Amino acid sequence: MLVRLSALVVGLTLSVSAVAHAYESPVAYTAVAKNPADALAELPLEESTYDPATKCSKRAKPGMTALVQWLGTNARGAFWGTYRCEKWGKHSASLHAEGRAVDWALDVDDRAQRREAERLIALLLAPDKLGQPQALARRMGVEEIIWDCSYWGAGMPQFRPYSPCLSKRGKLKRKVDKTIAHRDHLHIGMTKRGAAKQTSFWTRRAA
């Protein structure tokens, strides 16, 4: 009986995380070395766009599959999935429902994994060599990032607190499920054109 209780306590400890902090983005992201967007800087840059999801589409889109392959080659972490039919209402759904989001396993409580998540975020949102902001995200068609109780959407200069981590008073909750808080994975969502593999990062030509 004591063994079962101990296992239960350990399980609860692993699945519920005390949130003393959340990811805070810098005042402004700065240029990073070896930014893939630099090679495309002479091409017109896509506008910041957010395409809400409305339905379930049964499978991941080609651009999302390409992004997963890119992450596998260029980042630490592990693939946790793309498509799932997650609807919030009659005409409202998660980007996962349209095959336009990936969950990439990185754990905020592991220092190396936390740094890798922050490196990826900084790379996606850094300006290119011409100073164009959020260049790689815009060229790939990335419209959404969720990490460590913080949310970024296309066009936002910085992250803001992620609402599921907030109390009714707008304060960070002391305890929140680690997966809901996106503290054990990085969520990346794509625009419709990015997910269709039609933005300049994937086509290597003007969009």
C-alpha positions as CSV (number, residue, x, y, z in Angstrom):
1,M,0.0,0.0,0.0
2,L,2.8,2.4,0.9
3,V,4.6,1.6,-2.4
4,R,1.4,2.5,-4.3
5,L,1.0,5.7,-2.4
6,S,4.6,6.6,-3.0
7,A,4.2,6.0,-6.8
8,L,1.0,8.1,-6.8
9,V,2.8,11.0,-5.1
10,V,5.7,10.8,-7.6
11,G,3.3,10.7,-10.5
12,L,1.5,13.8,-9.3
13,T,4.8,15.6,-8.7
14,L,5.9,14.9,-12.2
15,S,2.6,15.9,-13.9
16,V,1.9,19.1,-11.9
17,S,4.5,21.8,-11.8
18,A,4.8,24.7,-9.4
19,V,5.0,27.8,-11.6
20,A,7.2,30.3,-9.9
21,H,8.1,32.0,-13.3
22,A,7.4,31.9,-17.0
23,Y,9.5,32.5,-20.0
24,E,10.2,36.2,-20.5
25,S,11.2,37.4,-23.9
26,P,13.8,40.2,-24.2
27,V,12.8,43.7,-24.9
28,A,13.9,43.1,-28.5
29,Y,15.4,40.0,-30.2
30,T,18.8,40.6,-31.7
31,A,20.5,39.2,-34.7
32,V,21.9,35.7,-34.4
33,A,24.8,34.1,-36.2
34,K,24.0,31.5,-39.0
35,N,20.4,32.6,-39.3
36,P,18.9,30.7,-42.3
37,A,16.8,33.8,-43.1
38,D,20.0,35.7,-44.0
39,A,20.4,33.7,-47.2
40,L,16.9,34.8,-48.3
41,A,17.2,38.4,-47.2
42,E,17.0,39.8,-50.7
43,L,13.6,38.2,-51.4
44,P,10.4,40.0,-50.3
45,L,9.6,39.1,-46.7
46,E,6.1,37.8,-45.9
47,E,3.9,39.9,-43.7
48,S,3.1,38.8,-40.2
49,T,-0.1,36.7,-40.5
50,Y,-2.3,34.7,-38.2
51,D,-4.7,32.2,-39.6
52,P,-7.1,30.8,-37.0
53,A,-8.1,27.1,-37.2
54,T,-11.8,26.2,-37.6
55,K,-12.0,22.5,-38.3
56,C,-10.3,19.1,-38.3
57,S,-8.4,18.2,-41.5
58,K,-7.3,14.6,-40.7
59,R,-3.5,14.9,-41.3
60,A,-0.5,17.2,-41.0
61,K,0.2,19.6,-43.9
62,P,3.3,19.3,-46.1
63,G,4.9,22.5,-44.7
64,M,4.4,21.2,-41.2
65,T,6.0,17.9,-42.2
66,A,8.9,19.9,-43.6
67,L,9.2,21.9,-40.4
68,V,9.4,18.7,-38.3
69,Q,12.2,17.5,-40.6
70,W,14.0,20.8,-40.2
71,L,13.7,20.6,-36.4
72,G,15.0,17.0,-36.4
73,T,18.1,18.2,-38.3
74,N,18.7,21.5,-36.7
75,A,17.5,21.2,-33.1
76,R,17.7,19.1,-30.0
77,G,14.5,17.6,-28.7
78,A,12.0,15.0,-29.8
79,F,8.9,14.9,-32.0
80,W,5.7,14.7,-29.9
81,G,3.1,15.0,-32.7
82,T,1.3,17.3,-35.1
83,Y,-2.2,16.4,-36.0
84,R,-5.0,15.8,-33.5
85,C,-8.7,16.8,-33.9
86,E,-9.0,19.3,-31.0
87,K,-12.1,21.5,-31.5
88,W,-13.1,24.3,-29.1
89,G,-16.4,25.2,-30.7
90,K,-18.4,25.0,-33.9
91,H,-15.9,27.1,-35.9
92,S,-13.0,27.2,-33.5
93,A,-10.1,24.7,-33.1
94,S,-6.5,24.2,-32.2
95,L,-4.0,24.6,-35.0
96,H,-3.2,20.9,-34.4
97,A,-6.7,20.2,-35.7
98,E,-5.7,21.5,-39.1
99,G,-2.3,19.8,-39.1
100,R,-0.6,23.2,-38.6
101,A,1.1,22.8,-35.3
102,V,3.9,20.6,-33.8
103,D,4.7,19.8,-30.2
104,W,8.5,19.4,-29.8
105,A,9.6,17.8,-26.6
106,L,11.9,20.0,-24.5
107,D,11.8,20.3,-20.7
108,V,12.1,23.6,-18.9
109,D,13.4,21.9,-15.8
110,D,16.4,20.5,-17.8
111,R,18.9,23.4,-18.2
112,A,20.2,22.2,-21.6
113,Q,16.7,21.6,-22.9
114,R,15.5,25.0,-21.7
115,R,18.4,26.7,-23.4
116,E,17.7,24.9,-26.6
117,A,14.0,26.0,-26.5
118,E,15.1,29.6,-25.9
119,R,17.7,29.3,-28.7
120,L,15.0,28.1,-31.1
121,I,12.7,31.0,-30.1
122,A,15.5,33.5,-30.5
123,L,16.4,32.1,-33.9
124,L,12.8,32.2,-35.2
125,L,12.2,35.8,-33.9
126,A,15.6,37.3,-34.6
127,P,16.0,40.0,-37.3
128,D,17.9,39.0,-40.4
129,K,21.0,40.7,-41.7
130,L,18.9,43.6,-43.1
131,G,17.2,44.1,-39.8
132,Q,13.9,42.7,-40.8
133,P,12.2,41.5,-37.6
134,Q,11.1,37.9,-36.9
135,A,12.5,37.0,-40.3
136,L,12.8,33.2,-40.0
137,A,9.3,32.8,-38.5
138,R,7.8,34.9,-41.3
139,R,9.7,33.1,-44.0
140,M,8.8,29.7,-42.6
141,G,5.2,30.8,-42.0
142,V,5.4,30.4,-38.2
143,E,2.4,32.2,-36.6
144,E,2.4,30.9,-33.0
145,I,4.8,29.8,-30.3
146,I,3.9,28.6,-26.8
147,W,6.6,27.8,-24.2
148,D,6.8,27.9,-20.4
149,C,3.5,29.6,-19.7
150,S,4.1,32.2,-22.4
151,Y,2.5,32.8,-25.7
152,W,3.6,34.6,-28.9
153,G,1.4,35.2,-32.0
154,A,2.3,36.6,-35.4
155,G,3.0,40.4,-35.2
156,M,3.5,40.5,-31.4
157,P,6.9,42.1,-30.5
158,Q,7.1,40.0,-27.3
159,F,5.6,37.0,-25.5
160,R,2.7,37.5,-23.2
161,P,1.4,35.2,-20.3
162,Y,-0.3,32.1,-21.6
163,S,-3.9,32.3,-20.4
164,P,-4.3,28.6,-19.1
165,C,-1.5,29.5,-16.6
166,L,-3.3,32.5,-15.2
167,S,-5.7,32.8,-12.3
168,K,-9.0,34.7,-12.5
169,R,-7.1,37.7,-11.2
170,G,-4.6,37.4,-14.0
171,K,-1.7,36.1,-11.9
172,L,0.4,33.1,-12.6
173,K,-1.0,30.0,-10.9
174,R,1.2,28.4,-8.3
175,K,0.5,24.9,-9.7
176,V,-0.4,24.0,-13.3
177,D,-0.2,20.8,-15.3
178,K,3.2,20.7,-16.9
179,T,2.0,19.8,-20.4
180,I,-0.8,22.4,-20.3
181,A,1.7,25.0,-19.3
182,H,4.0,23.9,-22.2
183,R,6.9,23.4,-19.8
184,D,7.7,19.9,-21.2
185,H,7.4,20.8,-24.9
186,L,7.6,23.7,-27.3
187,H,4.5,24.3,-29.5
188,I,5.0,25.9,-32.9
189,G,2.0,26.7,-35.2
190,M,2.0,27.7,-38.8
191,T,0.0,29.9,-41.2
192,K,-2.0,28.3,-43.9
193,R,0.6,29.3,-46.6
194,G,3.5,28.1,-44.4
195,A,1.7,24.8,-43.7
196,A,1.1,24.4,-47.5
197,K,4.9,24.9,-48.0
198,Q,4.3,28.0,-50.0
199,T,6.4,30.6,-48.1
200,S,9.8,31.7,-49.2
201,F,11.8,29.5,-46.8
202,W,10.4,26.4,-48.5
203,T,10.1,27.7,-52.1
204,R,13.4,29.7,-52.1
205,R,11.6,32.3,-54.3
206,A,9.4,35.3,-53.8
207,A,6.1,34.4,-52.2
